[in-house]
Amino acid sequence: MKKVAFSILSLLFTCLLQAQTKVFKEVSEDISTQIKAITQDNALVGYLAFTRLEKANADSFNYRVTIMDENLNDIGAVNFRQAYLDLQTVSFEQNVLCLGYIQSPLEGVTSIRNMRDYKKAEDAAMSSHILVQFISLDGKVLNTYYREVNLQMAPLGKANAFSVKVGGYLKYGMQIRNIPNKGFCLFYGDDMKQDLVVFDTRGNTASEQQAAMSNHYYLRTSAEKIYLLMKDDGRAPEGGFKLYIYSAKDLYAENNFDLRDADENWLKVLSFDNDPANGDPFIAGMIINPRRERQFITADDYSNGPYLGLFTLELGGPGRDMKANCSYWSKGNVPGIAGDGLITSRAFYVKYATAFRDYNGNTIFTGTAVALAGNSGYKLTEGVFVRQEESGALALDNVIPCDESKDFGPTGILYNLDKKDFYKVVNPDTKSNYMIIDDEANIYIYNVNGKKVMRTIPHKDGSVKINVYPAKEGHIMVSEYNRKEKFTRFSIEAI
């Protein structure tokens, strides 16, 4: 692992402490804590607790940033005073943390009762900022980056019977990724600009570049390249993706292209991630049927072939070229999969959700079974794993029982009915892949290599609400919220 400083500090703690648990108690409504994962090279290396303490004066709060290793042991802290901050993203490179916040006076606007209040909130949203902070592991603020932004306003609910509470958000969000051995890349965007910024590890600005207009942005980095995937909703509802490739050194635009197959069919992206075997970025998803590109909402839509097949685009790395792998069931020559995508042996379609690479060069696509029920009905049933091999061959890898929905008709909207979320976990020591399937009633921990469910965890146990998230390699984080006692317990557990 590259996280040298975290590993050394973690070792000092884990020699003394093996059970990794952290409890956060709700002290008052004015004191709140956010937990963020610290990532490096798209892998988790630790955690950060961002605590807003008491108000310092009319315009600012006291804050504490607590740095934790991957086992939730405290390894450093920094206290500072600032106007209202909302932590958005965290990254790590060469012993330096890079934190991105939104700072806005809009937090001071508690409710809107009339046009005067609305104008006050609008002015606050337009005088907001992003703040990027560079902090060493011993708690020193090395540098800051500050830019003005316009926030979008959104209702947060009724403050009372006569007023509405509002909050603000950055229209195109904020993302920070580390550039291995070099520094960090920041993307942020409001309704006026969408910018890329490269920093060295001391927080000095190395280069800035304005990105093209689009509706959605997804950032990935490598030691030599910066990848910005954009989606234009107007070009195709599920397609419209375009990839821009920049030099990590100076943000020189080296290439850009639409995500289409050789027949100019749009591609729907399910995953933009890194291959665990070589670290190279890849994109995986579905090939859209141009005659059905607007019919993908209902169960009946899925039965009429909105997709032609699956694809993987390997973006390459040092000594490795870009390579596309497209597999078409629409040609009717895939054993076990009909021309409309039906898994024939089990009589279900698949609502694909995400994809990941294993250590054998395969791409594994995961999703929810849309099973036929009765004469014209459907229901959502198992978790499904479909394997795309390097040769392009497709095969049903496995099906595991999960929470089932009630039967519904052909006009049932799948995005509303499907309650499953999928999160991957990788163990590089054993070269194993795991999938967390977060369903409505239960959480399932599935070993992809062993093709078996390792654990089933109910979401609720009395007054305790349980959630599970990916953690350090080969582990999960279990979050237990006790509503009665008003505390949240986080624990790191091996799979």
C-alpha positions, 0 to 999 in steps of 0.5 A, spaced: 500 500 500 502 507 498 499 510 504 506 509 508 504 515 513 498 512 515 500 505 515 506 506 520 501 510 525 496 505 524 501 500 526 503 503 533 495 503 535 493 496 532 499 493 537 495 496 543 488 495 540 485 490 535 477 491 536 476 498 532 470 501 534 468 509 535 462 512 538 459 519 537 454 521 542 449 527 540 451 532 545 446 538 542 443 540 536 449 546 535 454 541 535 455 536 529 460 531 526 461 529 519 465 522 518 468 522 511 472 517 508 480 519 506 481 516 499 488 515 495 488 512 488 481 511 489 482 506 495 480 508 502 486 509 507 483 512 513 477 517 516 476 524 518 471 526 523 469 534 522 466 537 528 462 543 528 463 546 535 460 552 539 459 558 535 465 563 536 461 569 534 455 572 530 459 570 524 463 564 525 464 557 529 469 553 532 471 547 528 475 540 529 478 536 524 480 529 527 484 524 523 483 517 524 487 511 521 483 505 517 482 502 524 478 508 527 484 510 531 486 517 532 492 520 529 492 527 529 487 533 530 487 540 528 482 546 531 480 552 527 475 558 527 471 559 520 464 561 518 459 556 516 462 550 513 460 544 510 465 538 508 464 536 501 470 531 499 477 529 502 483 526 499 490 524 501 497 524 498 504 524 501 502 525 508 498 531 506 490 531 507 486 535 502 479 537 504 474 541 500 468 545 503 463 550 501 462 556 506 456 560 505 452 565 509 446 562 507 446 557 513 444 564 517 438 564 513 433 559 517 427 560 514 423 564 508 416 567 510 416 573 504 419 576 498 424 580 503 427 573 506 427 570 499 432 576 497 436 575 503 437 568 502 438 569 494 444 574 496 447 569 501 447 564 496 450 568 491 456 570 496 458 563 497 465 560 497 469 554 496 475 553 501 480 547 499 484 546 505 491 542 505 493 539 512 499 535 514 498 529 519 501 533 525 495 538 524 498 544 521 494 547 515 499 548 510 495 552 505 488 554 503 485 555 496 479 560 496 474 561 490 467 565 490 461 561 487 454 561 486 450 556 490 443 553 488 437 554 493 433 548 495 427 547 500 429 543 506 422 543 509 417 547 513 420 551 519 413 552 521 406 553 518 408 560 515 415 559 513 420 554 509 427 553 511 432 553 505 439 550 504 444 551 498 448 546 494 453 547 489 450 545 482 455 541 479 458 539 486 466 538 488 470 532 487 478 532 489 482 526 487 490 525 489 495 525 483 500 519 485 506 522 487 504 529 485 499 532 488 491 533 487 486 535 482 480 539 484 473 539 480 468 544 482 462 547 478 456 552 479 452 555 474 457 560 471 463 556 471 466 549 471 473 548 473 479 544 474 485 545 478 491 542 479 495 543 486 502 540 488 502 537 495 503 543 499 497 546 496 500 551 491 496 552 484 500 548 479 495 549 473 487 551 472 483 549 466 475 551 465 471 545 463 466 544 457 459 545 459 455 539 461 450 536 466 454 531 470 461 530 471 465 525 474 473 525 476 478 520 476 486 521 476 492 517 474 500 519 475 500 521 468 493 523 466 486 526 469 480 524 466 473 528 466 467 524 464 461 528 462 454 527 461 449 531 457 442 529 458 440 533 452 443 528 447 440 521 450 437 520 457 442 515 459 447 516 454 450 523 452 457 521 455 463 524 453 470 523 456 476 528 456 483 526 458 488 531 460 495 531 462 496 531 470 502 536 469 499 542 466 492 540 464 493 540 457 487 537 453 490 531 450 483 527 447 476 527 448 471 523 445 463 521 445 462 514 449 459 510 443 460 503 440 463 502 433 456 502 430 455 509 434 450 507 439 450 511 445 453 507 452 450 508 459 456 508 464 455 504 470 462 504 473 468 509 472 473 506 477 480 503 477 482 495 476 485 492 482 490 488 478 493 494 475 490 500 477 488 503 471 482 506 470 476 503 466 469 505 464 463 499 464 456 499 462 451 498 457 450 499 450 443 502 449 438 500 443 437 506 439 430 504 437 429 504 445 433 509 448 427 513 451 424 506 454 427 504 460 423 506 466 418 500 467 418 493 467 415 493 460 420 497 457 425 492 460 422 486 456 422 490 450 430 490 449 432 497 451 439 495 451 444 491 446 449 488 451 455 490 455 461 494 455 468 495 458 473 500 456 480 499 459 483 506 459 490 504 459 496 505 463 504 505 462 505 501 456 498 499 456 493 502 450 486 503 451 482 497 449 474 496 448 470 490 449 463 490 447 459 484 448 452 483 444 446 479 446 442 482 441 445 478 436 442 472 439 448 468 440 450 468 447 448 462 451 443 463 456 441 470 454 436 472 449 436 477 444 432 482 449 437 480 455 432 475 458 436 470 462 433 464 459 434 459 465 431 463 470 426 467 466 428 474 468 431 481 466 436 484 470 436 491 472 444 492 472 446 497 477 454 497 477 460 493 475 467 492 477 473 488 475 476 482 478 483 479 478 482 475 472 481 480 467 473 479 467 468 485 468 462 483 473 456 486 472 451 486 478 444 488 479 437 486 481 433 480 477 426 483 474 422 476 474 416 474 470 410 473 475 404 470 473 401 472 466 403 479 465 406 481 472 413 482 475 417 482 481 424 484 483 427 478 486 435 476 487 441 479 486 444 478 479 452 477 477 453 477 470 461 476 468 464 479 461 470 475 460 476 478 456 474 474 450 467 478 450 464 472 452 458 473 457 455 468 462 451 468 468 456 468 474 451 467 480 444 469 483 443 470 490 437 470 494 435 477 497 429 481 499 423 480 494 418 485 492 411 484 491 408 483 485 407 489 480 404 490 473 408 492 467 407 499 468 411 499 475 417 504 475 423 500 477 427 506 479 422 507 485 421 499 486 428 497 487 431 498 494 438 495 492 444 498 493 451 495 491 458 497 494 464 493 492 470 491 497 477 488 495 482 484 498 488 485 494 492 480 499 487 474 497 485 477 490 478 477 493 472 481 491 466 482 495 459 485 494 455 489 499 448 488 497 444 493 501 437 491 501 430 494 504 430 489 510 437 486 510 444 487 508 448 481 504 455 480 504 457 476 498 464 473 496 464 473 489 470 469 488 467 463 493 460 465 490 457 465 497 453 469 502 458 470 508 453 474 512 446 477 512 445 483 517 438 486 518 437 493 518 433 494 524 435 491 531 430 494 536 431 501 537 438 500 533 438 502 526 444 498 522 448 500 516 454 497 512 459 500 508 466 499 504 472 500 509 479 498 508 481 492 504 478 486 506 473 489 511 467 493 512 464 498 516 458 497 521 454 503 523 449 502 529 445 508 530 441 508 537 435 512 537 433 511 544 440 513 547 442 518 541 449 515 539 452 512 533 457 506 534 462 505 528 466 499 528 471 496 522 470 488 521 473 483 517 469 480 512 
